[in-house]
Amino acid sequence: MVQKLRAAVEHALEGKPEVVELSLVTLLARGHLLIEDVPGVGKTTLARALAHAVGGEMRRVQFTSDLLPSDVLGVSIYDQRTGEFNFRQGPVFANVLLADEINRASPRTQSALLEAMNEGQVSADGITTPLPEPFFVVATQNPQDFAGTFPLPESQLDRFMMRIRIGYPPPHVEMSLVLKGGERDRARGVPQVIDPAQLVALQREVDRIELDSSLATYLQALLTSTRSTPILSLGASPRAGMNLGRAARARAVLHGRSYCIADDIHDLAVPVLAHRVRLAAHAEGYMPSREECEAAVRDIVARVPVPL
């Protein structure tokens, strides 16, 4: 089943098997995915392909500077006939929420998703409403140096299990797209491979995957190294460690294993941890690039001994 899911998404995003794998690992691990890259490389296509493949209800929100939290979560409307306020659910009440260009919204609106992503519920007017299961947020954003963007706060970044980028397609794939004149919506042709109930069953299977104590010690050593190195002023949080452990288990399922290996943790450390750390102080006004943060985490991973 998972291989059919992988093949369906790869049909929409040719030449990027590693990107598809990271996306599916996030989905199976009950995480949320942040896709950061320049315009036109397939961020929205990947997000829509994932939504089509898993079925369920998908809603898309185009984040803009004037978007309000109520536009995402919902709003209470007064009913004159009953004299009561009724909560009208927003687009967040879906199995898959596509938050397109999330960093074009104000920090206030970005933070509206914190409770939904962390606890699977929305609180409004003193009433807490659970979100449907499964609930998966796929957010896209342009690099921070693009005009009209707001950096995501650390608390919001920490809710995303992974931050990935797609990059330009291989030359032969790009040539194929040029010769075909460009397919307007490759994601629309992605078949539904599983339904929401089957996805939940796969996510529960991930929870049963064994993580050996030596691997847990290795994971903890990686977290400790991010907190003790002088090149970082903010290390990985405990939530980051739990996310890395769940992602490793999900990768094992994707590879047909009932147990984790060291490579599961080693290969996922950068996409899971890099967006959660902060480099030590630079010159005033200097914004460290994504590449610098990833290089710092990659250096830490290279220095921590891998268990045999």
Backbone hydrogen bonds in HBPLUS format (Angstrom, degrees):
<---DONOR---> <-ACCEPTOR-->    atom                        ^
c    i                          cat <-CA-CA->   ^        H-A-AA   ^      H-
h    n   atom  resd res      DA  || num        DHA   H-A  angle D-A-AA Bond
n    s   type  num  typ     dist DA aas  dist angle  dist       angle   num
A0005-LEU N   A0001-MET O   3.03 MM   4  6.32 151.5  2.11 144.8 153.1     1
A0006-ARG N   A0002-VAL O   2.93 MM   4  6.19 153.0  2.00 142.8 149.6     2
A0007-ALA N   A0003-GLN O   2.95 MM   4  6.16 162.2  1.98 146.1 150.6     3
A0008-ALA N   A0004-LYS O   2.98 MM   4  6.14 153.3  2.05 145.9 152.6     4
A0009-VAL N   A0005-LEU O   3.25 MM   4  6.49 161.1  2.29 148.9 152.5     5
A0010-GLU N   A0006-ARG O   2.95 MM   4  6.13 159.8  1.99 153.3 159.7     6
A0011-HIS N   A0007-ALA O   3.13 MM   4  6.25 132.3  2.37 137.2 147.6     7
A0012-ALA N   A0009-VAL O   3.06 MM   3  5.50 136.5  2.26 107.3 117.7     8
A0013-LEU N   A0009-VAL O   3.22 MM   4  6.53 140.5  2.38 142.1 153.5     9
A0020-VAL N   A0016-LYS O   3.18 MM   4  6.49 161.5  2.22 154.7 159.6    10
A0021-GLU N   A0017-PRO O   2.96 MM   4  6.14 155.4  2.02 145.3 152.1    11
A0022-LEU N   A0018-GLU O   3.14 MM   4  6.33 164.0  2.17 143.6 146.9    12
A0023-SER N   A0019-VAL O   3.06 MM   4  6.26 155.2  2.13 146.6 153.7    13
A0024-LEU N   A0020-VAL O   2.97 MM   4  6.21 160.7  2.01 152.8 157.3    14
A0025-VAL N   A0021-GLU O   2.89 MM   4  6.10 154.2  1.96 152.1 159.7    15
A0026-THR N   A0022-LEU O   3.11 MM   4  6.30 158.0  2.16 143.7 148.7    16
A0027-LEU N   A0023-SER O   3.06 MM   4  6.36 155.0  2.13 144.6 151.6    17
A0028-LEU N   A0024-LEU O   2.90 MM   4  6.08 169.4  1.91 155.6 157.2    18
A0029-ALA N   A0025-VAL O   3.00 MM   4  6.05 140.4  2.16 142.7 153.2    19
A0031-GLY N   A0026-THR O   2.92 MM   5  5.00 157.9  1.96 168.0 161.2    20
A0030-ARG N   A0027-LEU O   3.27 MM   3  5.46 160.8  2.31 112.0 113.2    21
A0161-MET N   A0032-HIS O   2.87 MM 129  5.38 130.4  2.12 132.5 146.8    22
A0033-LEU N   A0137-VAL O   2.95 MM 104  6.32 154.5  2.02 166.7 170.3    23
A0139-ALA N   A0033-LEU O   2.86 MM 106  6.21 168.7  1.87 169.0 169.2    24
A0034-LEU N   A0162-MET O   3.00 MM 128  6.20 159.1  2.04 156.1 162.2    25
A0164-ILE N   A0034-LEU O   2.91 MM 130  6.40 156.6  1.97 163.1 170.7    26
A0035-ILE N   A0139-ALA O   2.76 MM 104  6.13 168.9  1.77 163.0 166.1    27
A0141-GLN N   A0035-ILE O   2.95 MM 106  6.35 144.5  2.08 158.6 158.0    28
A0036-GLU N   A0164-ILE O   2.89 MM 128  6.19 164.1  1.91 172.8 172.2    29
A0037-ASP N   A0141-GLN O   3.20 MM 104  6.72 152.5  2.28 164.2 169.2    30
A0046-LEU N   A0042-GLY O   2.98 MM   4  6.06 161.5  2.02 148.2 151.3    31
A0047-ALA N   A0043-LYS O   3.12 MM   4  6.41 164.2  2.15 149.3 153.6    32
A0048-ARG N   A0044-THR O   2.92 MM   4  6.09 164.2  1.95 153.5 157.1    33
A0049-ALA N   A0045-THR O   2.89 MM   4  6.00 149.9  1.98 145.7 154.7    34
A0050-LEU N   A0046-LEU O   3.01 MM   4  6.25 159.5  2.05 153.5 157.5    35
A0051-ALA N   A0047-ALA O   3.18 MM   4  6.42 155.7  2.24 141.9 148.5    36
A0052-HIS N   A0048-ARG O   2.91 MM   4  6.12 161.8  1.94 150.9 155.2    37
A0053-ALA N   A0049-ALA O   2.99 MM   4  6.09 157.8  2.04 147.7 153.7    38
A0054-VAL N   A0050-LEU O   3.25 MM   4  6.42 149.4  2.35 146.7 152.4    39
A0193-VAL N   A0053-ALA O   2.85 MM 140  5.24 150.7  1.94 129.6 137.3    40
A0194-ILE N   A0053-ALA O   3.30 MM 141  6.69 165.2  2.32 164.4 168.6    41
A0095-ASN N   A0057-GLU O   2.92 MM  38  5.24 130.6  2.17 132.5 147.5    42
A0096-VAL N   A0057-GLU O   3.05 MM  39  6.40 156.1  2.11 155.5 157.3    43
A0059-ARG N   A0096-VAL O   3.01 MM  37  6.48 157.5  2.06 165.9 173.2    44
A0098-LEU N   A0059-ARG O   2.86 MM  39  6.18 170.1  1.87 160.7 163.9    45
A0061-VAL N   A0098-LEU O   2.88 MM  37  6.18 167.4  1.89 166.7 166.6    46
A0100-ASP N   A0061-VAL O   2.94 MM  39  6.06 146.2  2.06 156.1 166.2    47
A0063-PHE N   A0100-ASP O   3.02 MM  37  5.92 161.9  2.06 157.5 162.9    48
A0067-LEU N   A0064-THR O   3.19 MM   3  5.38 169.0  2.20 112.5 114.8    49
A0071-ASP N   A0068-LEU O   2.93 MM   3  5.24 140.6  2.08 107.5 119.2    50
A0072-VAL N   A0069-PRO O   3.01 MM   3  5.41 152.1  2.09 109.3 117.9    51
A0073-LEU N   A0069-PRO O   2.91 MM   4  6.15 172.6  1.92 163.1 164.5    52
A0074-GLY N   A0070-SER O   3.00 MM   4  4.76 138.7  2.17 111.9 124.5    53
A0092-VAL N   A0072-VAL O   3.16 MM  20  5.83 150.8  2.25 172.2 163.4    54
A0090-GLY N   A0073-LEU O   3.01 MM  17  4.59 145.2  2.14 117.7 107.3    55
A0075-VAL N   A0088-ARG O   3.07 MM  13  5.41 144.9  2.20 142.9 149.2    56
A0088-ARG N   A0075-VAL O   2.82 MM  13  5.41 175.0  1.82 150.0 150.9    57
A0077-ILE N   A0086-ASN O   2.78 MM   9  5.30 166.8  1.80 149.5 149.4    58
A0086-ASN N   A0077-ILE O   2.83 MM   9  5.30 169.7  1.84 147.4 147.0    59
A0079-ASP N   A0084-GLU O   2.78 MM   5  5.51 171.8  1.79 160.4 163.2    60
A0083-GLY N   A0079-ASP O   2.72 MM   4  5.55 139.4  1.88 150.7 164.1    61
A0093-PHE N   A0090-GLY O   3.20 MM   3  6.16 172.1  2.21 127.5 129.5    62
A0094-ALA N   A0092-VAL O   2.92 MM   2  5.62 128.7  2.19 108.4  93.0    63
A0136-PHE N   A0095-ASN O   2.82 MM  41  6.10 145.2  1.95 143.5 154.7    64
A0097-LEU N   A0136-PHE O   2.89 MM  39  6.27 160.0  1.93 153.4 159.9    65
A0138-VAL N   A0097-LEU O   2.94 MM  41  6.19 167.6  1.95 158.4 161.9    66
A0099-ALA N   A0138-VAL O   2.94 MM  39  6.14 148.8  2.04 136.3 146.1    67
A0140-THR N   A0099-ALA O   3.00 MM  41  6.41 157.1  2.05 152.0 153.4    68
A0104-ARG N   A0101-GLU O   3.05 MM   3  5.81 155.7  2.11 126.2 127.1    69
A0102-ILE N   A0140-THR O   2.81 MM  38  6.12 143.3  1.94 171.9 173.5    70
A0105-ALA N   A0102-ILE O   3.32 MM   3  5.94 169.0  2.33 116.4 119.6    71
A0150-PHE N   A0103-ASN O   2.55 MM  47  5.11 159.3  1.59 156.2 164.1    72
A0109-THR N   A0106-SER O   3.03 MM   3  5.40 121.0  2.39 107.9 121.3    73
A0110-GLN N   A0106-SER O   2.97 MM   4  6.28 161.2  2.00 156.8 163.0    74
A0111-SER N   A0107-PRO O   2.95 MM   4  6.05 156.8  2.01 146.7 151.7    75
A0112-ALA N   A0109-THR O   3.09 MM   3  5.17 150.0  2.18 101.1 110.4    76
A0113-LEU N   A0110-GLN O   3.34 MM   3  6.24 171.0  2.35 121.0 123.1    77
A0114-LEU N   A0111-SER O   3.13 MM   3  5.40 168.1  2.14 113.2 117.0    78
A0117-MET N   A0113-LEU O   2.91 MM   4  5.99 164.6  1.93 161.7 164.8    79
A0118-ASN N   A0114-LEU O   3.04 MM   4  6.11 151.7  2.13 148.7 156.6    80
A0119-GLU N   A0115-GLU O   2.83 MM   4  5.53 164.8  1.85 148.8 153.9    81
A0120-GLY N   A0116-ALA O   3.02 MM   4  4.66 134.7  2.23 116.5 124.2    82
A0131-LEU N   A0120-GLY O   2.94 MM  11  5.43 171.2  1.95 138.3 135.6    83
A0122-VAL N   A0129-THR O   2.89 MM   7  5.30 156.6  1.95 144.5 151.9    84
A0129-THR N   A0122-VAL O   2.80 MM   7  5.30 167.8  1.82 153.6 156.1    85
A0124-ALA N   A0127-ILE O   2.90 MM   3  5.38 163.0  1.93 151.1 152.4    86
A0127-ILE N   A0124-ALA O   3.01 MM   3  5.38 163.6  2.04 115.0 120.2    87
A0146-PHE N   A0143-PRO O   3.09 MM   3  5.84 161.3  2.13 125.2 127.2    88
A0156-GLN N   A0153-PRO O   3.00 MM   3  5.35 126.9  2.29 105.4 119.0    89
A0157-LEU N   A0153-PRO O   2.98 MM   4  6.33 163.5  2.01 158.2 163.2    90
A0158-ASP N   A0154-GLU O   2.96 MM   4  6.07 152.3  2.04 149.3 156.1    91
A0159-ARG N   A0156-GLN O   3.07 MM   3  5.44 151.2  2.15 107.9 116.5    92
A0160-PHE N   A0157-LEU O   3.07 MM   3  5.57 156.8  2.13 112.8 119.8    93
A0163-ARG N   A0271-PRO O   3.16 MM 108  5.53 153.6  2.23 144.7 150.2    94
A0173-VAL N   A0170-PRO O   3.02 MM   3  5.40 124.1  2.35 109.6 123.7    95
A0174-GLU N   A0170-PRO O   2.97 MM   4  6.23 165.7  1.99 162.8 167.5    96
A0175-MET N   A0171-PRO O   2.86 MM   4  6.00 154.3  1.93 147.6 154.8    97
A0176-SER N   A0172-HIS O   3.09 MM   4  6.21 149.6  2.18 133.5 141.3    98
A0177-LEU N   A0173-VAL O   3.01 MM   4  6.36 154.0  2.08 149.3 155.9    99
A0178-VAL N   A0174-GLU O   3.00 MM   4  6.26 153.9  2.07 146.1 153.3   100
A0179-LEU N   A0175-MET O   2.92 MM   4  6.17 161.9  1.96 152.7 157.1   101
A0180-LYS N   A0176-SER O   3.01 MM   4  6.18 147.9  2.12 143.9 152.3   102
A0182-GLY N   A0177-LEU O   2.89 MM   5  5.01 127.1  2.18 157.9 159.7   103
A0181-GLY N   A0178-VAL O   3.06 MM   3  5.11 151.8  2.14 100.5 109.3   104
A0188-ARG N   A0185-ASP O   3.25 MM   3  5.63 141.5  2.41 104.7 113.9   105
A0189-GLY N   A0186-ARG O   3.27 MM   3  5.69 145.1  2.40 106.5 114.9   106
A0190-VAL N   A0187-ALA O   3.08 MM   3  5.36 165.9  2.10 112.5 116.3   107
A0198-GLN N   A0195-ASP O   3.04 MM   3  5.40 119.1  2.43 108.3 122.8   108
A0199-LEU N   A0195-ASP O   3.03 MM   4  6.34 152.5  2.11 154.9 163.7   109
A0200-VAL N   A0196-PRO O   2.97 MM   4  6.24 157.1  2.03 149.9 155.2   110
A0201-ALA N   A0197-ALA O   3.07 MM   4  6.34 151.5  2.15 141.9 149.7   111
A0202-LEU N   A0198-GLN O   3.00 MM   4  6.30 150.8  2.08 144.4 151.7   112
A0203-GLN N   A0199-LEU O   2.92 MM   4  6.22 155.5  1.98 150.5 157.5   113
A0204-ARG N   A0200-VAL O   2.97 MM   4  6.26 145.8  2.09 145.1 154.1   114
A0205-GLU N   A0201-ALA O   3.01 MM   4  6.29 141.0  2.17 138.5 149.4   115
A0205-GLU N   A0202-LEU O   3.10 MM   3  4.94 120.1  2.48  90.0 105.4   116
A0206-VAL N   A0202-LEU O   3.07 MM   4  6.44 143.9  2.20 144.4 153.5   117
A0208-ARG N   A0205-GLU O   3.05 MM   3  5.30 144.3  2.18 103.3 113.7   118
A0209-ILE N   A0206-VAL O   3.14 MM   3  5.46 166.4  2.16 113.3 117.6   119
A0260-CYS N   A0210-GLU O   3.12 MM  50  6.33 146.1  2.24 167.5 173.2   120
A0215-LEU N   A0212-ASP O   3.02 MM   3  5.28 126.2  2.32 101.9 115.7   121
A0216-ALA N   A0212-ASP O   2.99 MM   4  6.39 150.1  2.08 148.8 158.2   122
A0217-THR N   A0213-SER O   2.93 MM   4  6.17 149.9  2.02 143.9 151.5   123
A0218-TYR N   A0214-SER O   3.05 MM   4  6.26 147.9  2.16 134.6 143.2   124
A0219-LEU N   A0215-LEU O   2.88 MM   4  6.14 156.9  1.93 147.9 153.8   125
A0220-GLN N   A0216-ALA O   2.94 MM   4  6.15 159.2  1.99 145.2 150.9   126
A0221-ALA N   A0217-THR O   2.96 MM   4  6.17 147.1  2.07 141.8 150.7   127
A0222-LEU N   A0218-TYR O   3.12 MM   4  6.45 147.5  2.23 145.4 153.2   128
A0223-LEU N   A0219-LEU O   3.12 MM   4  6.51 159.1  2.16 150.7 155.8   129
A0224-THR N   A0220-GLN O   2.92 MM   4  6.15 165.9  1.94 152.9 156.7   130
A0225-SER N   A0221-ALA O   2.99 MM   4  6.09 150.6  2.08 140.9 148.6   131
A0226-THR N   A0222-LEU O   3.19 MM   4  6.52 145.8  2.31 144.9 152.8   132
A0226-THR N   A0223-LEU O   3.16 MM   3  5.34 125.3  2.47  98.8 112.1   133
A0227-ARG N   A0224-THR O   3.11 MM   3  5.19 133.4  2.33  96.6 109.5   134
A0228-SER N   A0224-THR O   3.09 MM   4  6.28 126.3  2.39 143.0 157.0   135
A0229-THR N   A0225-SER O   3.18 MM   4  5.98 138.7  2.36 145.3 150.3   136
A0232-LEU N   A0229-THR O   3.41 MM   3  5.96 167.7  2.43 113.2 116.7   137
A0280-ALA N   A0231-ILE O   2.94 MM  49  5.33 155.2  2.00 127.8 125.1   138
A0233-SER N   A0278-ARG O   2.80 MM  45  5.64 146.3  1.91 144.8 156.0   139
A0234-LEU N   A0278-ARG O   3.35 MM  44  4.86 152.5  2.43 135.8 132.4   140
A0278-ARG N   A0234-LEU O   3.06 MM  44  4.86 151.6  2.14 132.0 135.4   141
A0240-ALA N   A0237-SER O   2.94 MM   3  5.06 122.9  2.27  98.8 113.6   142
A0241-GLY N   A0237-SER O   3.23 MM   4  6.72 147.8  2.34 146.0 154.3   143
A0242-MET N   A0238-PRO O   3.03 MM   4  6.40 160.0  2.07 154.4 158.9   144
A0243-ASN N   A0239-ARG O   2.87 MM   4  6.07 156.4  1.93 148.6 155.6   145
A0244-LEU N   A0240-ALA O   2.89 MM   4  6.12 153.0  1.96 146.7 153.9   146
A0245-GLY N   A0241-GLY O   3.00 MM   4  6.25 154.8  2.06 147.6 154.2   147
A0246-ARG N   A0242-MET O   3.00 MM   4  6.26 161.3  2.04 149.6 154.1   148
A0247-ALA N   A0243-ASN O   2.85 MM   4  5.99 158.5  1.89 148.8 155.5   149
A0248-ALA N   A0244-LEU O   2.97 MM   4  6.10 153.2  2.04 142.4 149.2   150
A0249-ARG N   A0245-GLY O   3.14 MM   4  6.42 154.6  2.21 144.1 150.5   151
A0250-ALA N   A0246-ARG O   2.94 MM   4  6.21 155.5  2.00 148.8 155.9   152
A0251-ARG N   A0247-ALA O   2.91 MM   4  6.16 151.3  1.99 148.8 156.3   153
A0252-ALA N   A0248-ALA O   3.12 MM   4  6.38 146.7  2.23 141.3 149.8   154
A0253-VAL N   A0249-ARG O   3.16 MM   4  6.57 154.0  2.23 147.3 153.2   155
A0254-LEU N   A0250-ALA O   2.97 MM   4  6.25 158.0  2.02 148.2 154.5   156
A0255-HIS N   A0251-ARG O   3.00 MM   4  6.20 134.5  2.22 139.0 150.4   157
A0255-HIS N   A0252-ALA O   3.15 MM   3  5.11 130.4  2.41  93.5 106.7   158
A0257-ARG N   A0252-ALA O   2.77 MM   5  4.97 170.3  1.78 149.7 146.6   159
A0256-GLY N   A0253-VAL O   3.01 MM   3  4.99 162.8  2.04 106.0 109.8   160
A0264-ASP N   A0261-ILE O   3.03 MM   3  5.59 140.5  2.19 112.4 122.4   161
A0265-ILE N   A0262-ALA O   3.13 MM   3  5.52 125.3  2.44 107.2 119.0   162
A0266-HIS N   A0262-ALA O   2.91 MM   4  6.12 174.8  1.92 160.1 161.9   163
A0267-ASP N   A0263-ASP O   2.84 MM   4  5.61 169.3  1.85 144.5 147.9   164
A0269-ALA N   A0265-ILE O   3.10 MM   4  5.93 121.9  2.46 147.5 158.7   165
A0272-VAL N   A0268-LEU O   3.13 MM   4  6.11 146.1  2.25 152.1 161.6   166
A0273-LEU N   A0269-ALA O   2.85 MM   4  5.71 153.6  1.92 148.9 155.8   167
A0274-ALA N   A0270-VAL O   2.95 MM   4  5.25 162.4  1.99 143.5 148.8   168
A0276-ARG N   A0273-LEU O   2.92 MM   3  5.38 157.0  1.97 118.7 126.2   169
A0286-TYR N   A0283-ALA O   3.00 MM   3  5.57 157.3  2.05 141.5 141.3   170
A0293-CYS N   A0289-SER O   3.32 MM   4  6.71 160.0  2.36 149.8 153.9   171
A0294-GLU N   A0290-ARG O   2.98 MM   4  6.24 163.5  2.01 155.6 160.4   172
A0295-ALA N   A0291-GLU O   2.87 MM   4  6.00 153.2  1.94 143.6 151.4   173
A0296-ALA N   A0292-GLU O   3.00 MM   4  6.21 150.7  2.09 144.3 151.6   174
A0297-VAL N   A0293-CYS O   3.10 MM   4  6.41 162.6  2.13 151.4 154.9   175
A0298-ARG N   A0294-GLU O   2.83 MM   4  5.97 158.3  1.87 148.7 155.9   176
A0299-ASP N   A0295-ALA O   2.94 MM   4  6.08 146.8  2.05 141.1 149.2   177
A0300-ILE N   A0296-ALA O   3.12 MM   4  6.43 152.3  2.20 143.0 150.2   178
A0301-VAL N   A0297-VAL O   2.90 MM   4  6.19 163.1  1.93 156.0 160.1   179
A0302-ALA N   A0298-ARG O   3.02 MM   4  6.20 150.0  2.12 140.7 148.6   180
A0303-ARG N   A0299-ASP O   3.20 MM   4  6.41 134.2  2.43 137.9 148.8   181
A0303-ARG N   A0300-ILE O   3.08 MM   3  5.22 133.3  2.30  99.1 111.8   182
A0304-VAL N   A0300-ILE O   3.15 MM   4  6.40 134.9  2.36 150.1 161.5   183
